[in-house]
């Protein structure tokens, strides 16, 4: 039995992650306290932690650490995909771009698209999947206002049937 990233029985395998398949990873709301706590611990630059200095700057207020923003993406990816998928690990990022500031209270819509997949020649029974993901800030009418994050990365996933290598 294959396990998902959260330990549950896997329902999603390499063969299910075909190019063009997309996933709606929901909407996450940026919590001010979580944003500040993260910045104070991991990225204590003034525009992430000092409200007064940030307000008086060209930023016009606090902005989230980019690494906080990508951690929000990661949570959505785990909740909506890896919690079901027979995933193993990731060989890494190919692109990570922070395209616009993220602020407390922002509502961010998260999307994931499978770009490519191929069986692994180094790890029989596994395949490599390349994904593209983005986060868009939503406006008042729940319409995308601005893309704030874009990433492209790869993940290893267990094959349902290792004989699909042929």
C-alpha positions in Angstrom: 0.0 0.0 0.0 1.3 3.4 -0.9 1.0 6.3 1.5 0.3 10.0 0.7 2.4 12.8 1.9 0.3 13.0 5.1 0.3 9.3 5.7 -3.1 8.4 4.4 -3.7 5.8 1.8 -2.7 7.3 -1.6 -5.3 7.8 -4.3 -3.3 9.8 -6.8 -0.3 8.3 -8.6 2.2 9.2 -11.2 -0.1 8.0 -14.0 -2.8 10.4 -12.8 -0.6 13.5 -13.1 -0.8 14.0 -16.8 0.4 17.1 -18.7 -2.4 19.7 -18.7 -4.1 18.5 -15.6 -4.9 21.4 -13.3 -5.7 21.7 -9.6 -7.6 24.5 -7.8 -5.8 24.6 -4.5 -8.3 27.0 -3.0 -8.0 30.5 -1.5 -5.9 31.3 1.5 -6.2 34.5 3.6 -3.0 36.1 4.8 -3.2 36.1 8.6 -1.4 39.2 10.0 -0.1 37.5 13.2 1.2 34.4 11.3 2.9 36.7 8.8 4.6 38.7 11.6 5.6 35.7 13.6 7.2 34.1 10.5 9.1 37.3 9.7 10.3 37.8 13.3 11.7 34.3 13.3 13.0 33.8 9.8 13.1 37.1 7.9 13.3 40.0 10.3 13.8 42.8 7.7 12.1 46.1 8.7 9.5 46.1 6.0 8.3 42.7 7.3 8.3 43.4 11.0 8.2 47.2 11.7 4.7 48.6 11.0 5.7 52.3 11.4 8.8 52.1 9.3 7.0 50.1 6.6 4.0 52.6 6.6 6.4 55.6 6.1 8.2 53.8 3.3 7.4 53.4 -0.4 5.8 50.0 0.7 3.0 51.9 2.4 2.7 49.2 5.1 3.9 45.8 6.1 4.7 43.3 3.3 5.1 39.5 3.8 8.4 37.7 3.4 8.5 35.9 0.1 9.3 32.8 2.0 6.1 33.2 4.1 4.2 33.5 0.8 5.7 30.3 -0.6 5.0 28.5 2.6 1.3 29.4 2.1 1.5 27.8 -1.3 3.2 24.7 0.1 0.4 24.3 2.7 -2.3 24.5 -0.1 -0.3 22.0 -2.2 -0.1 19.6 0.7 -3.8 20.0 1.6 -5.1 19.6 -1.9 -2.6 17.3 -3.7 0.1 15.7 -1.6 -2.5 14.6 1.1 -3.9 12.3 -1.7 -0.8 11.6 -3.7 1.8 8.8 -3.6 4.5 11.4 -3.6 8.1 10.8 -2.4 10.2 14.0 -2.4 11.1 16.8 -4.6 14.3 17.2 -6.6 13.9 20.9 -6.4 12.7 24.2 -7.8 13.3 25.4 -11.3 11.8 28.8 -10.8 10.5 30.9 -7.9 9.3 34.4 -8.5 7.7 36.9 -6.1 5.8 39.3 -8.4 4.0 41.6 -6.1 3.8 42.4 -2.4 1.5 40.4 -0.2 -0.1 42.1 2.8 -2.2 41.1 5.8 -5.7 40.2 4.8 -4.9 39.5 1.2 -6.9 36.6 -0.3 -4.7 34.5 -2.5 -6.1 32.0 -5.0 -3.7 29.1 -5.7 -3.5 27.1 -8.9 -1.3 24.1 -9.9 -0.8 22.7 -13.5 1.1 19.6 -14.5 3.5 20.6 -17.2 5.3 17.3 -17.9 5.8 13.8 -16.5 8.3 11.0 -17.3 9.2 7.7 -15.7 12.4 7.8 -13.7 15.3 5.9 -15.2 17.2 6.1 -11.9 14.4 5.0 -9.6 12.3 2.2 -11.0 8.6 2.5 -9.9 8.8 6.3 -9.7 8.2 9.1 -12.1 9.1 12.8 -12.2 6.4 15.3 -12.6 7.0 19.0 -13.4 4.5 21.5 -12.1 3.8 25.2 -12.6 2.0 27.0 -9.8 0.8 30.5 -9.1 -1.0 32.6 -6.5 -3.2 35.5 -7.5 -4.4 38.2 -5.1 -8.2 38.4 -5.4 -10.1 41.7 -5.6 -13.4 42.7 -4.0 -15.4 40.6 -6.5 -13.2 37.5 -6.1 -11.6 38.3 -9.5 -7.8 37.9 -9.9 -6.2 41.3 -9.3 -2.5 40.5 -9.6 -0.3 37.5 -9.7 1.9 37.5 -6.6 3.9 34.3 -6.9 4.9 31.9 -9.6 6.9 28.7 -9.3 8.0 25.7 -11.4 9.2 22.6 -9.6 9.5 18.8 -9.9 8.2 16.0 -7.6 8.7 12.3 -7.5 5.6 10.1 -7.4 5.1 6.4 -7.1 3.8 4.6 -10.1 0.6 2.6 -9.7 2.1 -0.1 -11.9 5.9 -0.2 -12.3 5.4 -2.1 -15.6 4.3 1.2 -17.2 8.0 1.9 -17.7 7.8 -0.1 -21.0 
